[in-house]
Amino acid sequence: MPHMPDLRPAWFIRAGLFLYDHLARRELLPGSRGIVMRGHPAGAPLVESIKRGFVYSDGWVNDARLVVLNALDAAEHGATILTRTKLLSAVRAGGEWRAQLRRADGTTLGVRAASIANAAGPWVGELLQARWAARRRTACGS
Ligand SMILES: Cc1cc2nc3c(=O)[nH]c(=O)nc-3n(C[C@H](O)[C@H](O)[C@H](O)COP(=O)(O)OP(=O)(O)OC[C@H]3O[C@@H](n4cnc5c(N)ncnc54)[C@H](O)[C@@H]3O)c2cc1C
């Protein structure tokens, strides 16, 4: 990662990489380090005005395959996997969750669950609002 003048200060990036190194224990990959571009193989193809840079190692995974493999593993352990299915709402009633789902073909179905893990990523809040909205509607009897 070449350091350019318009980036954050070098010390700031170094501090960030230091934190990155220590977020998890390193067993296989080397830690990050600062480098001087002149004389370093990474600097060879770069313009001379780039004097410094940083080297860090990271892992890579095919996240689509990871999701599929997780789903297959869960299915092998008895889970029902419903792809292209949206959770519309979930309300707590009678000591359990009653959830409304919508399939890609527009059909809806209701499921009951002892617990729910909200793993909607950036949509976590939106989903919570849908849940509360459904709860309010239920409370109002509409
Ligand atoms: C451009 C970009 C690059 C990134 N690069 C990296 C990287 O290199 N390394 C790294 O570690 N992280 C990276 N991240 C971060 C990483 O993608 C997220 O941290 C991770 O995907 C979060 O996983 P999640 O399962 O919590 O949420 P998500 O992967 O966002 O999954 C949430 C799922 O919930 C579904 N959903 C939402 N609402 C509903 C609903 N009502 N009913 C049913 N399903 C619903 C969505 O369709 C989605 O499939 C990157 C993120 C972005 C945006």
The ligand as an SDF file (V2000), in Angstrom:
LIG
                    3D

 53 58  0  0  0  0  0  0  0  0999 V2000
  -18.0530   -2.9940   -0.4070 C   0  0  0  0  0  0  0  0  0  0  0  0
  -17.8030   -3.8100    0.8400 C   0  0  0  0  0  0  0  0  0  0  0  0
  -16.5900   -4.4830    0.9850 C   0  0  0  0  0  0  0  0  0  0  0  0
  -16.3330   -5.2360    2.1120 C   0  0  0  0  0  0  0  0  0  0  0  0
  -15.1350   -5.8980    2.2210 N   0  0  0  0  0  0  0  0  0  0  0  0
  -14.8780   -6.6630    3.2880 C   0  0  0  0  0  0  0  0  0  0  0  0
  -13.6630   -7.3870    3.3890 C   0  0  0  0  0  0  0  0  0  0  0  0
  -12.8130   -7.3470    2.5170 O   0  0  0  0  0  0  0  0  0  0  0  0
  -13.4600   -8.1460    4.4970 N   0  0  0  0  0  0  0  0  0  0  0  0
  -14.3890   -8.2380    5.4970 C   0  0  0  0  0  0  0  0  0  0  0  0
  -14.1580   -8.9350    6.4770 O   0  0  0  0  0  0  0  0  0  0  0  0
  -15.5660   -7.5530    5.4270 N   0  0  0  0  0  0  0  0  0  0  0  0
  -15.8210   -6.7790    4.3550 C   0  0  0  0  0  0  0  0  0  0  0  0
  -16.9990   -6.0810    4.2780 N   0  0  0  0  0  0  0  0  0  0  0  0
  -17.9280   -6.1640    5.4030 C   0  0  0  0  0  0  0  0  0  0  0  0
  -18.7480   -7.4600    5.3160 C   0  0  0  0  0  0  0  0  0  0  0  0
  -19.3240   -7.5650    4.0360 O   0  0  0  0  0  0  0  0  0  0  0  0
  -19.8370   -7.4020    6.3780 C   0  0  0  0  0  0  0  0  0  0  0  0
  -19.2340   -7.1470    7.6290 O   0  0  0  0  0  0  0  0  0  0  0  0
  -20.5640   -8.7360    6.4360 C   0  0  0  0  0  0  0  0  0  0  0  0
  -21.1210   -9.0590    5.1940 O   0  0  0  0  0  0  0  0  0  0  0  0
  -21.6790   -8.6500    7.4750 C   0  0  0  0  0  0  0  0  0  0  0  0
  -22.3270   -9.9070    7.4720 O   0  0  0  0  0  0  0  0  0  0  0  0
  -23.7720  -10.0770    8.0070 P   0  0  0  0  0  0  0  0  0  0  0  0
  -24.1180  -11.5250    7.8420 O   0  0  0  0  0  0  0  0  0  0  0  0
  -23.8740   -9.4680    9.3570 O   0  0  0  0  0  0  0  0  0  0  0  0
  -24.6850   -9.1620    7.0480 O   0  0  0  0  0  0  0  0  0  0  0  0
  -24.9160   -9.2490    5.4860 P   0  0  0  0  0  0  0  0  0  0  0  0
  -23.8150   -9.9750    4.7900 O   0  0  0  0  0  0  0  0  0  0  0  0
  -25.2150   -7.8390    5.0490 O   0  0  0  0  0  0  0  0  0  0  0  0
  -26.2190  -10.1410    5.3770 O   0  0  0  0  0  0  0  0  0  0  0  0
  -27.4790   -9.6450    5.7670 C   0  0  0  0  0  0  0  0  0  0  0  0
  -28.5130  -10.4350    4.9730 C   0  0  0  0  0  0  0  0  0  0  0  0
  -29.7990  -10.1870    5.5040 O   0  0  0  0  0  0  0  0  0  0  0  0
  -30.6980  -10.1610    4.4370 C   0  0  0  0  0  0  0  0  0  0  0  0
  -31.9210   -9.4740    4.8470 N   0  0  0  0  0  0  0  0  0  0  0  0
  -32.0990   -8.1440    5.1110 C   0  0  0  0  0  0  0  0  0  0  0  0
  -33.3770   -7.9170    5.4770 N   0  0  0  0  0  0  0  0  0  0  0  0
  -34.0110   -9.1120    5.4560 C   0  0  0  0  0  0  0  0  0  0  0  0
  -35.3570   -9.5230    5.7240 C   0  0  0  0  0  0  0  0  0  0  0  0
  -36.3230   -8.6600    6.0890 N   0  0  0  0  0  0  0  0  0  0  0  0
  -35.6560  -10.8330    5.5890 N   0  0  0  0  0  0  0  0  0  0  0  0
  -34.7220  -11.7310    5.2160 C   0  0  0  0  0  0  0  0  0  0  0  0
  -33.4360  -11.4050    4.9390 N   0  0  0  0  0  0  0  0  0  0  0  0
  -33.0750  -10.0980    5.0620 C   0  0  0  0  0  0  0  0  0  0  0  0
  -29.9480   -9.4450    3.3180 C   0  0  0  0  0  0  0  0  0  0  0  0
  -30.5430   -9.7400    2.0570 O   0  0  0  0  0  0  0  0  0  0  0  0
  -28.5590  -10.0520    3.4860 C   0  0  0  0  0  0  0  0  0  0  0  0
  -28.4080  -11.2220    2.7010 O   0  0  0  0  0  0  0  0  0  0  0  0
  -17.2910   -5.3220    3.1410 C   0  0  0  0  0  0  0  0  0  0  0  0
  -18.5260   -4.6510    3.0000 C   0  0  0  0  0  0  0  0  0  0  0  0
  -18.7750   -3.9130    1.8620 C   0  0  0  0  0  0  0  0  0  0  0  0
  -20.1170   -3.2040    1.7110 C   0  0  0  0  0  0  0  0  0  0  0  0
  1  2  1  0
  2  3  1  0
  2 52  2  0
  3  4  2  0
  4  5  1  0
  4 50  1  0
  5  6  2  0
  6  7  1  0
  6 13  1  0
  7  8  2  0
  7  9  1  0
  9 10  1  0
 10 11  2  0
 10 12  1  0
 12 13  2  0
 13 14  1  0
 14 15  1  0
 14 50  1  0
 15 16  1  0
 16 17  1  0
 16 18  1  0
 18 19  1  0
 18 20  1  0
 20 21  1  0
 20 22  1  0
 22 23  1  0
 23 24  1  0
 24 25  2  0
 24 26  1  0
 24 27  1  0
 27 28  1  0
 28 29  2  0
 28 30  1  0
 28 31  1  0
 31 32  1  0
 32 33  1  0
 33 34  1  0
 33 48  1  0
 34 35  1  0
 35 36  1  0
 35 46  1  0
 36 37  1  0
 36 45  1  0
 37 38  2  0
 38 39  1  0
 39 40  1  0
 39 45  2  0
 40 41  1  0
 40 42  2  0
 42 43  1  0
 43 44  2  0
 44 45  1  0
 46 47  1  0
 46 48  1  0
 48 49  1  0
 50 51  2  0
 51 52  1  0
 52 53  1  0
M  END
$$$$
